Amino acid sequence: MSACTTLPWGLRGDAHARWAPHSPPARCPPARRGQATTAADAAAKAGAKPHPFALVEPELQCIAERMRRVLLTEVPQLHAAATHFVADPSALGKLMRPSVVMLMSSALSAEGGPAPAHLAVDLSPPSAPVSDPRRRQQRIAEITEMIHVATLMHDDVLDEAATRRGKPSVNAALGNKVAILGGDFLLARASISLASLGDPDVMSMLATVLEHLVAGEVMQADAREGDLVDLGYYSRKTFLKTASLVAHACKAAAKVGGHGEATRDLAYRYGEQLGLAFQIVDDVLDFTQSSGTLGKPALNDLRSGLATAPVLLALPRHPELAAMARRRFRGPGDVEAAEAAVRGSGGIEAAREMAARHARAAAECVRGLPPPASAGAEEARAALVEVTETVLTRVS
């Protein structure tokens, strides 16, 4: 993109500029209850049950398209870094976090889902105030994904990762400096969108997420020897680095939907427990799946010096793992010995059960919500419960 390229908000790279459309509004595939979506269609043809995220897939397509537009900038390398995982639909990933936000929004709404008008891409600038509750929830989903992708870019620099989502990581493709600045740019654009909501409570929730992400990363990097083999320390770090974002995003969606404190707390608790389950399963997959399936190197946690749930839960049967963990698996043969010990001790199975407990707690939060106001809301709640089950069986 050259410096003179006309961007959607008129001025080059100015997120505050007045919107001057250069093309007709993009429209996403319609999704009314009972009408098959792309994913649901594909699943039906294969004789399989559609994924619960299929319920919000058309809306997620709109959110992804808006992110591509929001992240336009006049600086070519910065644009390449910021859109590395959103420009190519195949690299978008699972979009788990925004999908959960929109399912929670539907589960709590009287309508039980988006109106037809909400299935057109929101073309307003990031700084433009928005009053419609569903559009505000879409903004929260968008902000959540931008924060998540920014942390992936920063993490990959810290971990010296070469791949992410089956393609070269940003740092591998463009260098560490551009990857860090690209992540910062994503956080800046997310902050502009967050400010546009004009809700101090929501701003505080998502600002807390940023604080938690930094705190969790420091906990991981600077853990003392005793912390490295402490399951409680691991759980706290996992909440800060992963679950806090899902928890606060769900709570923020409930807040802008006009729901009371008790409902917001249940939404928060759902996101917290789901996020913990998701990360523990991720730690299991690091042992059980190939690099090709994961889209990142297998056994990456051990090679990065991290003792995750499968290792910590294997300690009672293999106490020698403690010494390896305290030296961050840097001794000769540590990674291979730790892998063998975890596989032979039931550590993987124990970690799966730990994840299942969190998943069951998340499902109970959905069942504790006030009675659904519509059939669509009931359908979204069933999908939220199903998400707690699919998160345990995922393979990537």
WOUR-V834612 format. One record per backbone hydrogen bond with DSSP energy under -0.5 kcal/mol. CO is the residue of the C=O (numbers start at 1). NH is the residue of the N-H. Records with the same first field share a line. If there is no record, write none. Layout:
# WOUR-V834612
CO: NH  NH
This chain:
# WOUR-V834612
2: 5
5: 7
7: 10
8: 20
9: 11
11: 14
13: 15
14: 17
15: 127
26: 121
32: 35
34: 36
37: 41
38: 42
39: 43
40: 44
41: 45
42: 46
43: 48
44: 47
51: 54
52: 55
53: 56
54: 57
56: 60
57: 61
58: 62
59: 63
60: 64
61: 65
62: 66
63: 67
64: 68
65: 69
66: 70
67: 71
69: 72
74: 76
75: 79
76: 80
77: 81
78: 82
79: 83
81: 84
83: 86  87
87: 89
88: 91
89: 92
95: 99
96: 100
97: 101
98: 102
99: 103
100: 104
101: 105
102: 106
103: 107
104: 108
105: 109
106: 109
115: 118
116: 119
117: 120
119: 28
121: 123
125: 128
132: 136
133: 137
134: 138
135: 139
136: 140
137: 141
138: 142
139: 143
140: 144
141: 145
142: 146
143: 147
144: 148
145: 149
146: 150
147: 151
148: 152
149: 153
150: 154
151: 155
152: 156
153: 157
154: 158
155: 159
156: 160  161
157: 160
162: 169
164: 167
167: 164
169: 173
170: 174  175
171: 175
175: 179
176: 180
177: 181
178: 182
179: 183
180: 184
181: 185
182: 186
183: 187
184: 188
185: 189
186: 190
187: 191
188: 192
189: 193
190: 194
191: 195
192: 196
193: 197
194: 197
195: 198
196: 130
198: 200
199: 203
200: 204
201: 205
202: 206
203: 207
204: 208
205: 209
206: 210
207: 211
208: 212
209: 213
210: 214
211: 215
212: 216
213: 217
214: 218
215: 219
216: 220
217: 221
218: 222
220: 223
224: 228
226: 229
227: 230
229: 231
230: 234
231: 235
232: 236
233: 237
234: 238
235: 239
236: 240
237: 241
238: 242  243
239: 244
242: 246
243: 247
244: 248
245: 249
246: 250
247: 251
248: 252
249: 253
250: 254
251: 255
252: 256
253: 257
254: 259
255: 258
260: 264
261: 265
262: 266
263: 267
264: 268
265: 269
266: 270
267: 271
268: 272
269: 273
270: 274
271: 275
272: 276
273: 277
274: 278
275: 279
276: 280
277: 281
278: 282
279: 283
280: 284
281: 285
282: 286
284: 287  288
285: 289
286: 299
290: 294
291: 295  296
295: 166
297: 300
299: 303
300: 304
301: 306
302: 305
306: 308
308: 311  312
309: 313
310: 314
311: 314  315
312: 315
314: 317  318
318: 321
319: 322  323
320: 324
321: 325
322: 326
323: 327
324: 329
325: 328
327: 330
331: 334
333: 337
334: 338
335: 339
336: 340
337: 341
338: 342
339: 343
340: 344
342: 345  346  347  348
346: 350
347: 351
348: 352
349: 353
350: 354
351: 355
352: 356
353: 357
354: 358
355: 359
356: 360
357: 361
358: 362
359: 363
360: 364
361: 365
362: 366
363: 367
364: 368
366: 369
374: 378
375: 379
376: 380
377: 381
378: 382
379: 383
380: 384
381: 385
382: 386
383: 387
384: 388
385: 389
386: 389  390
387: 391
389: 392  393
390: 393  394
